[in-house]
């Protein structure tokens, strides 16, 4: 807990009066998720905020602001008071948006600032178990022989599942038709019933369908196998020269005082030292970031990721109007 007087200059604090000199945080925080309830970002966000509330000593309320590949949530956070009470559940999709959308209202560093990288997860390539295609080799062979016939679902334009599929297309040299959804729920339902043919989706939401026998998994996108997808190879192990790690984190308005940003960063880093929390997130296929990065280290990582996704978008040829 920090004191508001220490954030403000003494004259400013005196002018604002006693109410603004109270300890931060002195009321609930909002954690904004840019995707619908029930999706992987929502599931990961809710599990994280359960633990985060204990760390900050206040309730943390999850607000879902879905739409436009998560950019509506970014706009919302950027527009709120820069007082540390509104936090964006950010991630790789935020960096994708920087490369993919030409007319973003809110941009990294200028409008929102990442304060922590909380974990790394992966997407998984899945098809309906009822599909006659039973291997990634057969998928590629069919797609090459039938360009433009297969469709792929995504959780929306500019999301990591969208870009994973576009990078897969470019690497495997196949032509697939994009069908964007607003989140994974309806997309997975339509995938099971074969209204769409394939999908890259987060392991947290896709693997229950794989485990129930409704979907067939071919490969995970990450550099390493995922703990909740045992026996499923990486794309590289399956012969596709592609590896894409998807990460999650937290952002606030760039106007938020440095002392508040540092305090939130320290609280999120402290959670990584809790074995129970680490194990809990592992159950969602998330490897908690245990690098103990301070704000400059987080900034360096984000700049690196922005460059990676800029190249990925260019490689894929993905376009969003």
C-alpha positions as CSV (number, residue, x, y, z in Angstrom):
1,X,0.0,0.0,0.0
2,X,1.3,3.4,-0.9
3,X,0.3,6.9,0.2
4,X,-1.3,9.3,-2.4
5,X,0.7,12.2,-0.9
6,X,3.9,10.5,-2.0
7,X,2.7,10.4,-5.6
8,X,1.8,14.1,-5.7
9,X,4.0,17.1,-5.0
10,X,3.3,18.5,-1.6
11,X,1.6,21.7,-2.8
12,X,-0.6,19.7,-5.2
13,X,-1.6,17.3,-2.4
14,X,-2.5,20.1,-0.1
15,X,-4.6,21.7,-2.8
16,X,-6.5,18.5,-3.4
17,X,-7.4,18.1,0.2
18,X,-7.6,15.2,2.7
19,X,-9.6,12.8,0.5
20,X,-6.7,12.5,-2.0
21,X,-4.2,11.8,0.7
22,X,-5.6,8.4,1.5
23,X,-3.7,5.2,1.0
24,X,-3.7,3.6,-2.5
25,X,-5.6,1.4,-3.1
26,X,-8.5,2.4,-0.8
27,X,-11.3,0.9,-3.0
28,X,-11.8,-2.0,-5.5
29,X,-9.7,-2.2,-8.7
30,X,-11.1,-3.0,-12.1
31,X,-9.4,-5.6,-14.3
32,X,-10.5,-5.1,-18.0
33,X,-10.6,-8.1,-20.3
34,X,-10.9,-7.4,-24.1
35,X,-12.7,-10.7,-24.8
36,X,-16.1,-12.3,-23.8
37,X,-16.7,-14.1,-20.6
38,X,-15.8,-17.8,-20.8
39,X,-12.9,-17.4,-23.2
40,X,-9.3,-18.0,-22.4
41,X,-8.4,-14.4,-21.7
42,X,-11.4,-14.2,-19.3
43,X,-10.5,-17.5,-17.6
44,X,-6.9,-16.5,-17.1
45,X,-7.8,-13.1,-16.0
46,X,-10.3,-14.3,-13.4
47,X,-7.9,-16.8,-11.9
48,X,-5.1,-14.2,-11.8
49,X,-7.4,-11.6,-10.2
50,X,-8.5,-14.0,-7.4
51,X,-4.9,-14.1,-6.3
52,X,-4.1,-10.4,-7.1
53,X,-6.9,-9.3,-4.8
54,X,-5.2,-10.9,-1.9
55,X,-1.9,-9.2,-2.9
56,X,-3.3,-5.7,-3.1
57,X,-5.8,-6.0,-0.2
58,X,-8.8,-4.9,-2.2
59,X,-11.4,-6.7,-4.4
60,X,-10.5,-6.8,-8.1
61,X,-13.6,-6.7,-10.4
62,X,-13.3,-8.2,-13.9
63,X,-14.9,-6.1,-16.6
64,X,-15.4,-7.7,-20.0
65,X,-15.1,-5.1,-22.9
66,X,-14.9,-7.4,-26.0
67,X,-14.5,-6.3,-29.6
68,X,-12.1,-5.3,-32.3
69,X,-9.4,-7.8,-31.3
70,X,-9.2,-6.4,-27.8
71,X,-8.6,-2.8,-28.9
72,X,-11.9,-1.6,-27.4
73,X,-10.7,-2.6,-24.0
74,X,-7.4,-0.8,-24.6
75,X,-9.3,2.3,-25.5
76,X,-11.5,2.0,-22.4
77,X,-8.5,1.8,-20.1
78,X,-6.7,4.6,-21.8
79,X,-9.8,6.9,-21.4
80,X,-10.2,6.2,-17.6
81,X,-8.7,8.2,-14.8
82,X,-4.9,7.5,-14.5
83,X,-5.1,6.5,-10.8
84,X,-4.2,2.8,-10.9
85,X,-7.8,1.6,-10.4
86,X,-8.3,0.5,-14.0
87,X,-6.0,-2.2,-15.2
88,X,-6.0,-3.9,-18.7
89,X,-5.5,-7.6,-18.9
90,X,-3.1,-7.2,-21.8
91,X,-1.0,-9.6,-23.8
92,X,0.5,-10.5,-27.1
93,X,-2.7,-9.3,-28.9
94,X,-1.9,-5.8,-27.8
95,X,1.4,-6.0,-29.8
96,X,-0.4,-7.6,-32.7
97,X,-2.8,-4.7,-32.9
98,X,0.1,-2.2,-33.1
99,X,1.3,-4.0,-36.3
100,X,-2.1,-4.9,-37.8
101,X,-4.4,-1.9,-37.3
102,X,-3.4,1.4,-39.1
103,X,-5.7,3.7,-37.2
104,X,-5.5,2.7,-33.6
105,X,-7.1,5.1,-31.1
106,X,-4.8,4.0,-28.3
107,X,-1.2,3.0,-28.7
108,X,1.4,1.3,-26.5
109,X,3.7,3.6,-24.6
110,X,1.8,6.7,-25.7
111,X,-1.6,5.8,-24.2
112,X,-1.2,2.6,-22.3
113,X,1.9,1.2,-20.5
114,X,2.6,-2.5,-19.8
115,X,3.4,-2.9,-16.1
116,X,4.0,-6.7,-16.0
117,X,4.3,-9.8,-18.1
118,X,2.4,-12.4,-16.0
119,X,2.6,-15.7,-18.0
120,X,3.2,-17.5,-21.2
121,X,0.7,-19.9,-22.9
122,X,0.1,-21.3,-26.3
123,X,-2.5,-21.9,-29.0
124,X,-3.3,-25.3,-30.4
125,X,-4.3,-26.3,-33.9
126,X,-7.6,-28.3,-33.8
127,X,-10.2,-29.8,-36.2
128,X,-13.4,-31.6,-35.6
129,X,-13.0,-35.2,-34.6
130,X,-15.6,-35.9,-37.3
131,X,-13.3,-34.5,-40.0
132,X,-11.8,-37.1,-42.4
133,X,-8.5,-35.3,-42.0
134,X,-6.6,-37.0,-39.2
135,X,-3.1,-35.5,-39.3
136,X,-1.3,-32.2,-39.9
137,X,0.4,-33.8,-43.0
138,X,-3.1,-34.7,-44.4
139,X,-4.4,-31.2,-43.6
140,X,-1.6,-29.5,-45.5
141,X,-1.9,-31.9,-48.4
142,X,-5.6,-31.4,-48.7
143,X,-5.2,-27.6,-48.4
144,X,-2.6,-27.5,-51.2
145,X,-4.8,-29.6,-53.5
146,X,-7.9,-27.5,-52.7
147,X,-6.8,-23.9,-52.3
148,X,-9.4,-21.7,-50.6
149,X,-11.7,-24.5,-49.7
150,X,-10.8,-24.9,-46.1
151,X,-12.0,-22.3,-43.6
152,X,-10.4,-21.4,-40.3
153,X,-12.1,-19.8,-37.3
154,X,-10.4,-17.2,-35.0
155,X,-11.4,-15.3,-31.9
156,X,-11.4,-12.1,-33.9
157,X,-9.4,-10.0,-36.2
158,X,-6.0,-9.1,-34.8
159,X,-5.9,-11.8,-32.1
160,X,-3.0,-14.3,-31.7
161,X,-5.2,-17.2,-33.0
162,X,-5.8,-15.1,-36.2
163,X,-2.1,-14.4,-36.6
164,X,-1.0,-17.9,-35.8
165,X,-3.3,-19.2,-38.6
166,X,-2.0,-16.5,-41.0
167,X,1.6,-17.4,-40.2
168,X,0.8,-21.1,-40.6
169,X,-0.7,-20.3,-44.0
170,X,2.5,-18.5,-45.1
171,X,4.9,-21.1,-43.7
172,X,3.0,-24.2,-45.0
173,X,2.1,-22.3,-48.3
174,X,-1.6,-23.1,-48.1
175,X,-4.7,-21.0,-48.8
176,X,-7.2,-20.9,-46.0
177,X,-10.3,-18.6,-45.6
178,X,-10.6,-16.6,-42.4
179,X,-13.9,-16.6,-40.5
180,X,-13.5,-14.3,-37.4
181,X,-15.7,-14.7,-34.3
182,X,-16.2,-12.6,-31.2
183,X,-14.4,-15.0,-28.9
184,X,-13.9,-18.7,-28.8
185,X,-17.3,-20.0,-27.5
186,X,-19.3,-20.0,-30.7
187,X,-16.2,-20.6,-32.8
188,X,-15.5,-23.9,-31.0
189,X,-19.2,-24.9,-31.3
190,X,-19.1,-24.4,-35.0
191,X,-15.8,-26.2,-35.3
192,X,-17.2,-29.2,-33.6
193,X,-20.2,-29.3,-36.0
194,X,-17.8,-28.6,-39.0
195,X,-19.4,-25.3,-39.9
196,X,-15.7,-24.2,-40.1
197,X,-12.9,-26.6,-40.7
198,X,-10.0,-25.7,-38.3
199,X,-8.9,-23.3,-35.7
200,X,-5.9,-22.1,-33.6
201,X,-7.3,-21.5,-30.1
202,X,-5.8,-21.2,-26.7
203,X,-5.2,-24.5,-24.9
204,X,-7.3,-23.4,-21.9
205,X,-10.5,-23.3,-24.0
206,X,-9.7,-25.9,-26.7
207,X,-8.3,-28.8,-24.7
208,X,-11.6,-29.6,-22.9
209,X,-13.1,-30.3,-26.4
210,X,-10.1,-32.4,-27.3
211,X,-10.3,-34.4,-24.0
212,X,-14.1,-35.0,-24.6
213,X,-13.4,-36.4,-28.0
214,X,-15.2,-33.6,-29.9
215,X,-12.0,-32.1,-31.4
216,X,-8.7,-33.5,-32.7
217,X,-5.5,-31.7,-31.8
218,X,-2.6,-31.6,-34.2
219,X,0.1,-29.3,-32.7
220,X,0.7,-26.5,-30.2
221,X,2.2,-23.3,-31.4
222,X,4.6,-22.6,-28.6
223,X,8.3,-23.3,-28.5
224,X,7.8,-26.1,-25.9
225,X,5.0,-28.6,-25.3
226,X,2.2,-27.4,-23.1
227,X,1.5,-29.2,-19.8
228,X,-2.3,-29.5,-20.4
229,X,-1.8,-30.8,-23.9
230,X,0.3,-33.9,-23.2
231,X,1.4,-35.9,-26.2
232,X,0.6,-33.1,-28.6
233,X,3.7,-32.0,-30.5
234,X,4.8,-28.5,-31.2
235,X,4.5,-27.2,-34.8
236,X,8.3,-27.5,-35.1
237,X,8.1,-31.1,-34.0
238,X,5.4,-31.7,-36.5
239,X,7.6,-30.4,-39.3
240,X,6.4,-26.8,-39.6
241,X,9.1,-24.2,-39.0
242,X,7.0,-22.0,-36.8
243,X,6.9,-21.2,-33.1
244,X,4.6,-18.6,-31.5
245,X,4.4,-18.1,-27.7
246,X,1.4,-16.2,-26.5
247,X,1.8,-14.2,-23.3
248,X,-0.4,-12.3,-20.9
249,X,0.3,-9.2,-18.8
250,X,-1.2,-6.1,-17.3
251,X,-1.3,-2.5,-18.5
252,X,-2.5,0.9,-17.2
253,X,-2.9,4.3,-18.6
254,X,0.5,5.8,-19.5
255,X,-0.5,8.9,-17.4
256,X,-0.5,6.7,-14.2
257,X,2.1,8.0,-11.7
258,X,5.3,6.0,-11.8
259,X,5.1,5.1,-8.1
260,X,1.7,3.4,-8.6
261,X,3.0,1.6,-11.7
262,X,6.0,0.4,-9.7
263,X,3.8,-0.8,-6.8
264,X,1.5,-2.8,-9.1
265,X,4.5,-4.3,-10.9
266,X,5.9,-5.4,-7.5
267,X,2.6,-7.0,-6.5
268,X,2.2,-8.9,-9.7
269,X,5.9,-10.1,-9.5
270,X,5.3,-11.3,-5.9
271,X,2.5,-13.6,-7.1
272,X,5.0,-15.5,-9.2
273,X,6.8,-16.6,-5.9
274,X,3.6,-18.3,-4.7
275,X,3.8,-22.1,-5.6
276,X,0.0,-22.5,-5.2
277,X,-0.7,-19.7,-7.7
278,X,1.9,-21.1,-10.1
279,X,0.3,-24.5,-10.0
280,X,-3.2,-23.0,-10.4
281,X,-2.2,-21.2,-13.5
282,X,-0.5,-24.3,-14.9
283,X,-3.9,-25.9,-14.8
284,X,-4.9,-23.4,-17.5
285,X,-1.8,-24.1,-19.6
286,X,-0.1,-20.9,-18.4
287,X,3.6,-20.9,-17.3
288,X,3.8,-18.0,-14.8
289,X,6.6,-15.6,-15.7
290,X,9.2,-16.0,-13.0
291,X,11.8,-13.6,-14.5
292,X,11.1,-11.0,-11.9
293,X,11.1,-8.1,-14.4
294,X,11.0,-4.5,-13.2
295,X,9.3,-1.8,-15.4
296,X,12.4,-1.2,-17.6
297,X,12.7,-4.9,-18.3
298,X,9.0,-5.1,-19.1
299,X,9.4,-2.2,-21.5
300,X,12.4,-3.9,-23.2
301,X,10.3,-7.1,-23.6
302,X,7.4,-5.3,-25.1
303,X,9.6,-3.5,-27.7
304,X,11.0,-6.9,-28.7
305,X,7.5,-8.3,-29.0
306,X,6.3,-5.4,-31.1
307,X,9.1,-6.0,-33.5
308,X,8.3,-9.8,-33.6
309,X,4.6,-9.2,-34.4
310,X,5.4,-6.5,-36.9
311,X,7.5,-9.0,-38.9
312,X,4.8,-11.7,-38.3
313,X,2.1,-9.5,-39.8
314,X,4.3,-8.6,-42.7
315,X,5.2,-12.3,-43.3
316,X,1.5,-13.4,-43.1
317,X,0.2,-10.7,-45.3
318,X,-2.7,-10.3,-42.9
319,X,-4.9,-7.2,-43.4
320,X,-7.6,-5.7,-41.3
321,X,-9.5,-2.8,-42.6
